[in-house]
């Protein structure tokens, strides 16, 4: 019986880092557009975006990325 797909830890970290960096970029842009251009964003989403951005700024360097 197959154990499923297995990938090396280094590759898994690279995939995780790429995903975190993409999401960080998206949330920063969404937040910037709201604050600078007045694009509508639900108030709860704004607060959550800021919290997630701060968390990602701790995680990205942990996985070897640069901000």
trRosetta pair geometry for C-beta under 8 A, 3 or more apart (Angstrom, degrees):
i j d omega theta_ij theta_ji phi_ij phi_ji
3 6 6.6 20 100 -43 114 116
7 11 4.6 -98 164 82 114 129
7 12 5.6 140 94 -54 111 86
7 15 7.9 50 109 -9 156 137
8 11 4.8 93 62 6 82 101
8 12 7.1 -147 99 -4 43 87
9 12 5.4 -55 -147 38 36 114
9 13 6.2 38 154 -21 68 104
10 13 5.7 -53 -150 35 30 112
10 14 6.5 32 150 -20 63 105
11 14 5.5 -51 -149 35 34 113
11 15 6.4 35 152 -19 66 103
12 15 5.7 -53 -149 36 32 111
12 16 6.3 33 152 -18 64 107
13 16 5.6 -54 -146 39 32 113
13 17 6.1 34 155 -21 66 107
13 63 5.5 180 -172 -154 92 97
13 64 7.0 63 152 15 123 121
14 17 5.7 -52 -143 37 29 113
14 18 6.3 32 156 -20 63 106
15 18 5.8 -54 -148 35 29 112
15 19 6.4 27 154 -16 63 108
16 19 5.8 -60 -150 38 29 110
16 20 6.2 28 154 -17 66 108
16 63 5.9 -140 100 -125 107 152
17 20 5.7 -56 -145 38 30 111
17 21 6.2 27 158 -17 65 109
17 60 6.9 96 -144 -142 80 66
17 63 4.2 -168 -83 128 99 132
17 64 6.3 -45 -98 59 150 87
17 65 4.9 164 -161 -49 111 116
18 21 5.9 -57 -145 38 27 109
18 22 6.3 28 156 -18 63 107
19 22 5.9 -54 -147 36 29 111
19 23 6.3 23 158 -13 64 109
20 23 6.0 -60 -146 41 28 107
20 24 6.0 33 155 -24 65 109
20 56 5.6 169 -173 -145 98 103
20 59 5.8 -128 -147 109 150 119
20 60 5.4 -172 126 -88 128 82
20 63 6.7 129 32 32 148 148
20 65 7.1 -161 86 8 118 157
21 24 5.5 -50 -142 35 31 115
21 25 6.4 33 157 -19 63 105
21 60 6.2 99 -78 -126 78 120
21 65 5.7 -158 -70 -148 117 154
22 25 5.9 -57 -152 35 28 111
22 26 6.4 27 153 -18 64 108
23 26 5.6 -54 -146 37 33 113
23 27 6.2 28 158 -16 68 107
23 52 7.8 -81 144 152 114 125
23 56 6.9 -154 94 -104 101 150
24 27 6.1 -58 -145 39 26 105
24 28 6.2 24 158 -17 63 110
24 53 6.5 106 -142 -129 76 69
24 56 4.5 -170 -89 136 106 149
24 57 7.4 125 -136 -62 130 65
24 60 6.4 -8 -43 -61 159 137
24 67 7.7 -99 152 -118 151 95
25 28 6.0 -58 -146 38 26 110
25 29 6.3 23 157 -16 63 109
26 29 6.0 -61 -150 38 27 108
26 30 6.2 26 155 -19 65 109
27 30 5.6 -52 -141 38 32 112
27 31 6.1 30 158 -17 65 108
27 49 4.8 177 -168 -153 103 94
27 52 5.9 -121 -138 91 167 117
27 53 5.3 -157 114 -71 127 94
27 56 7.6 138 45 12 141 150
28 31 5.8 -58 -146 40 28 110
28 32 6.1 31 154 -22 64 108
28 53 6.1 110 -73 -121 79 128
29 32 5.6 -52 -142 37 31 113
29 33 6.3 32 158 -20 64 105
30 33 6.0 -53 -148 34 27 110
30 34 6.6 27 152 -18 61 106
30 39 8.0 -110 -160 93 58 133
30 41 6.7 117 161 -102 95 136
30 49 6.4 -133 89 -124 113 147
31 34 5.7 -56 -152 35 32 112
31 35 6.2 18 157 -9 67 111
31 41 7.5 37 -106 -78 47 179
31 46 6.7 115 -122 -138 86 72
31 49 4.9 177 -71 132 113 142
31 50 6.8 120 -123 -68 146 72
31 53 7.0 -46 -8 -43 155 147
32 35 6.0 -65 -143 44 28 102
32 36 5.5 -7 173 10 69 119
32 37 7.9 50 131 2 67 98
33 36 6.7 -64 -121 53 19 89
33 37 4.9 -36 -162 40 61 121
33 39 4.2 -3 141 24 102 137
33 41 7.9 120 87 -42 90 123
34 37 7.4 -20 -55 55 8 77
34 38 7.3 22 -164 -142 39 10
34 39 5.2 -84 -85 69 51 81
34 40 7.4 -8 -121 149 91 6
34 41 4.0 -40 -101 5 139 131
34 46 6.2 -143 123 -101 161 109
41 45 5.3 -120 173 85 92 119
41 46 5.2 109 114 -63 120 92
41 49 7.7 -25 173 -11 143 144
42 45 4.3 86 64 4 90 109
42 46 7.2 -157 90 -11 47 82
43 46 5.6 -49 -150 29 36 114
43 47 6.7 31 156 -13 65 103
44 47 5.9 -57 -153 39 34 109
44 48 6.1 30 153 -16 68 111
45 48 5.6 -58 -142 43 31 110
45 49 6.0 41 155 -28 67 103
46 49 5.7 -50 -147 29 28 114
46 50 6.7 26 155 -17 61 104
47 50 5.9 -56 -154 34 31 109
47 51 6.6 28 152 -15 65 106
48 51 5.6 -55 -150 38 35 111
48 52 6.1 31 155 -17 69 108
49 52 5.9 -61 -146 40 28 107
49 53 6.1 31 156 -22 66 107
50 53 5.7 -50 -143 34 29 113
50 54 6.5 30 156 -18 62 105
51 54 5.9 -57 -153 36 29 111
51 55 6.5 27 152 -17 65 107
52 55 5.6 -54 -147 38 34 112
52 56 6.1 34 154 -19 67 106
53 56 5.8 -57 -147 38 29 110
53 57 6.4 32 153 -23 63 105
54 57 5.7 -54 -150 31 30 113
54 58 7.3 27 150 -14 60 100
55 58 5.9 -59 -163 34 37 108
55 59 6.3 26 148 -13 71 112
56 59 5.4 -59 -138 44 39 109
56 60 5.7 44 164 -31 74 103
57 60 6.4 -30 -123 24 27 112
57 61 7.7 24 172 -6 49 101
57 67 6.0 25 -131 -82 84 154
58 61 7.2 -71 -168 39 27 99
58 62 6.7 28 146 -23 63 116
59 62 5.3 -62 -153 34 38 119
59 63 6.5 21 159 -8 73 106
60 63 6.2 -65 -153 43 30 100
60 65 4.0 -71 177 73 88 124
60 66 7.6 -112 139 10 113 5
60 67 6.0 104 90 -64 144 91
61 64 7.5 68 -170 -65 35 8
61 65 6.3 -99 -78 67 33 66
61 66 7.2 57 -97 -98 77 41
61 67 7.2 -53 -53 -17 93 99
